[in-house]
């Protein structure tokens, strides 16, 4: 079993250098096979991956129950090593719509109670609000999680998509293990202000979207048909001229990958890994085949020439389109 590990900040747990983002097994990217999803979680654990990321609002609890089933049916030695990272706070409706975020202390504890039940665990390893509630001071939300830590229901406090101001205020309230935020070759906004701040404060990064929702995986094509429930059907980066431009960037990356004898996805994941030992990429593999490809990134070494070639092919800001539709941008801690 691999011994590749990193620590989530100065206060977080020791984890494998890659985490498994489980959201796509339940929602936002079209239909997924439940049996294959659970088998993929088991394969990830067997490969040494320990961090399983989910959210209580992913398909309205479906994803937590899936992760819970995967943990329950995993071999005991692997189950005992698994760490759960859970996001909460997003309010949904029966039609699948998205409403506001709720960071009130009483809501935090309510969300946690249901997550513990659905996951079938007695504690959550890292707990974080998905987006900071603009109507509730972050000190109150983080303070409520800190109470859950004192009571043994949560081990570590995380943040997600928070601004520098909220990161600093949260860190002044309680120890923060990590910030979960999008980071990829074509999504580098955190490098300006957020990454310097987290490093100053000893807060780690769990990077989601390292393949930009499949856009820079090397497997997405311009003629792919997306279902109505697929997030990418209305994501700006997957529309019209934006998509054509972004796929041209992927082809530039493919040339570099081909020269190294690896895949585009492996180049993209290896690039995020190269950005610092305080960064743990989350890979959203929904099948064992894609998981194996992602794990292959651990064998990819990017030297200075490789990094320079990637920078020339896809410089910061090269992507066309924002990473979320306009209506969702106001909830993010970065500009794009």
Secondary structure, DSSP 8 states (H G I E B T S, - for coil): ----EEESTTTS-EEESEEEE-GGGTSSSS---HHHHHHHHHHHHHTT--EEEEETTTTTTHHHHHHHHHHHHS-HHHHHH-EEEEEE-EEE-TTS-EEEE---HHHHHHHHHHHHHHHT-S-EEEEEESS--TTS-HHHHHHHHHHHHHTTSEEEEEEES--HHHHHHHHHHS---EEEEE-BTTB-GGGTTHHHHHHHHT-EEEEE-TTTTTTTSS---TT----TT-GGGS-GGGSHHHHHHHHHHHHHHHHHHHHHTS-HHHHHHHHHHTT-TTEEEEE---SHHHHHHHHGGGG----HHHHHHHHHHS-TT-S-S-SS-HHHHTT-SS--
